[in-house]
Amino acid sequence: MAGRVIILLGPPGAGKGTQARLLEQDFGLIQLSTGDLLRAAVREGTAAGLAAKAVMEAGALVGDDIVLAILRDRMAEPDVAAGVILDGFPRTAVQAQALDRLLAETGQQVDAAISLEVDDAAMVARIAGRHTCAGCGEGYHDDFRRPAVAGVCDRCGGTAFTRRADDRAETVGERLRAYHAQTAPLIAYYDARGCLARVDAMADIAEVRSALARLVGGVPA
Ligand code: AP5
């Protein structure tokens, strides 16, 4: 790949997926979500999916080996040459170092790591209200992002919606704990490299989108 590499860091519910999809639309970058890739592996019943399912439902992090194998396969696909928004990856120091090595193989490095800064308490409400169109995957929220016509997806007109198995209140607490213990230290890792930016992600979705657009628009191609 030769395009830009932008990382979105932030706890569960910070808005990584929401904003990664908007950055895809705005800048033609490819959203690469390890959570989505793992959920697809679970649905397909692959060996990686079978190993990941119970770990994800408990709110813990899936093993680095599994995640890195899935990411490496996805990064080898041709569309990634447009540049990527990494959503939910890296999440551990081991993953961050492996990403550096993978990019170095093609003379690249991380262009920007953007930390979406939020309060833990608000994250529980965001996750509890989240649901997704079963047809096209468009994301909604019971309070913060409703379809224009109740019960009908704005994007594809679908009327069936799903909620994630790990979006129960007790699992969200474990996911936040895993974030603070294993992922939050990456903020200092990228800060030390001089490529960290912070965005107030307590603002509404449109304001966060504008802040990210200013940052991503300013990162050289
Ligand atoms: P993953 O799928 O990555 O989930 P997550 O990090 O827990 O993040 P979420 O998808 O819950 O939240 P988000 O930040 O994308 O927020 P969203 O935009 O949806 O990972 C799931 C699991 O997979 C992990 O627990 C782990 O087991 C495993 N995994 C994945 N990657 C891994 C890795 N690299 N290593 C190891 N394990 C890994 O927004 C949430 C809701 O809020 C939505 O309803 C949205 O509409 C709403 N919303 C968004 N922004 C705003 C706003 N500004 N104001 C109000 N509402 C908003």
Boltz pocket constraint, residues with backbone or C-beta under 6 A from the ligand:
constraints:
  - pocket:
      binder: B
      contacts: [[A, 10], [A, 11], [A, 12], [A, 13], [A, 14], [A, 15], [A, 16], [A, 17], [A, 18], [A, 19], [A, 33], [A, 34], [A, 35], [A, 36], [A, 38], [A, 52], [A, 55], [A, 56], [A, 57], [A, 59], [A, 60], [A, 61], [A, 62], [A, 63], [A, 67], [A, 87], [A, 88], [A, 89], [A, 90], [A, 91], [A, 92], [A, 95], [A, 126], [A, 127], [A, 129], [A, 130], [A, 131], [A, 139], [A, 140], [A, 141], [A, 142], [A, 144], [A, 145], [A, 166], [A, 175], [A, 201], [A, 202], [A, 203], [A, 204], [A, 205], [A, 208]]
      max_distance: 6.0
